[in-house]
């Protein structure tokens, strides 16, 4: 069974890069959900490699309360501030690309080339 991954800010440059990396790495994703603002919800993201299209969903508190293996945030600090705690409180692993939580106690700053072991420590 594959992973369920959500990307918040999927239509922006960083969100699109996250999608690209997931596809390039052939991660075992069974469910990829893409979220954005009302302005971008409803857009279609084409995944040529899988001959598949995904409709971008509106980011809401309710969708952040659903279960994901990973939720990747690429939407800016104010979005992360509001929605990441909701996702975390629902038991999800949240990875935020913004600077909002950068100096917050008990939230690790992970730089894969330096301290990727922190992620393994969190999951154990």
Buried (B, 14 or more C-beta within 10 A) or exposed (E): EEBBBBBBBBBBEBBBEBBEEBBEEEEEBEEBBBBBBEEBBEBEBEBEEEEEEBEBBBBEEEBBEEEBBBBBBBBBBEBBEBBBEBBBEBEBBBBBBBEBBEEEEEBEEEEEEEEEEEBEEEEE
